[in-house]
């Protein structure tokens, strides 16, 4: 289903490292860089809201160890 929200066109300056990271994310998901930016922004928004609500962000490693991600 097409997105019916208004589209805002933005121009941003990114370091080559960030641009490479966005290309890598897009490649991992078989998507465009635009979609990678959307995913990154929505993920960051989710994390920020969760942290504001008192949640912790945890990562479980393949061996079963769990660590908390700390954001500044």
C-alpha positions as CSV (number, residue, x, y, z in Angstrom):
1,X,0.0,0.0,0.0
2,X,1.5,3.4,-0.9
3,X,2.3,5.9,1.8
4,X,-0.3,8.6,1.6
5,X,1.5,11.0,4.0
6,X,3.0,14.2,2.7
7,X,6.6,13.7,1.6
8,X,9.3,16.1,2.7
9,X,12.4,16.3,0.7
10,X,15.6,16.9,2.7
11,X,19.2,17.5,1.9
12,X,21.8,16.4,4.4
13,X,25.6,16.3,4.5
14,X,27.0,13.0,5.7
15,X,30.5,11.8,6.4
16,X,31.7,9.1,4.1
17,X,31.5,6.7,7.1
18,X,27.8,7.4,7.6
19,X,27.1,7.2,3.9
20,X,28.9,3.8,3.8
21,X,26.9,2.6,6.8
22,X,23.6,3.6,5.1
23,X,24.6,1.8,1.9
24,X,25.5,-1.3,4.0
25,X,22.2,-1.2,5.8
26,X,20.3,-0.8,2.5
27,X,22.3,-3.7,1.0
28,X,21.5,-5.9,4.1
29,X,17.8,-5.4,3.5
30,X,17.8,-5.2,-0.3
31,X,16.4,-1.7,-0.1
32,X,17.2,1.8,-1.1
33,X,19.3,4.3,0.9
34,X,16.1,6.3,1.4
35,X,14.4,3.3,3.0
36,X,17.6,2.7,5.1
37,X,17.3,6.3,6.4
38,X,13.6,5.8,7.2
39,X,14.4,2.5,9.1
40,X,17.2,4.2,11.0
41,X,15.1,7.2,12.0
42,X,12.1,5.0,13.1
43,X,14.4,2.7,15.1
44,X,16.1,5.7,16.8
45,X,12.6,7.1,17.6
46,X,11.5,3.8,19.1
47,X,14.7,3.6,21.2
48,X,14.4,7.2,22.4
49,X,10.8,6.7,23.4
50,X,11.5,3.5,25.2
51,X,14.4,5.0,27.2
52,X,12.2,8.1,28.1
53,X,9.6,5.7,29.4
54,X,12.2,4.0,31.7
55,X,12.9,0.9,29.5
56,X,16.3,-0.6,29.1
57,X,17.7,-1.7,25.7
58,X,19.3,-5.2,26.1
59,X,21.2,-7.3,23.6
60,X,21.4,-11.0,24.0
61,X,24.6,-12.4,22.5
62,X,24.6,-15.8,20.6
63,X,26.1,-17.5,23.7
64,X,23.3,-16.2,25.9
65,X,25.0,-13.4,27.7
66,X,23.0,-10.2,28.0
67,X,24.3,-6.7,28.1
68,X,22.6,-3.3,28.3
69,X,23.1,-0.7,25.6
70,X,23.7,2.7,27.1
71,X,22.9,5.7,24.9
72,X,24.1,9.3,25.6
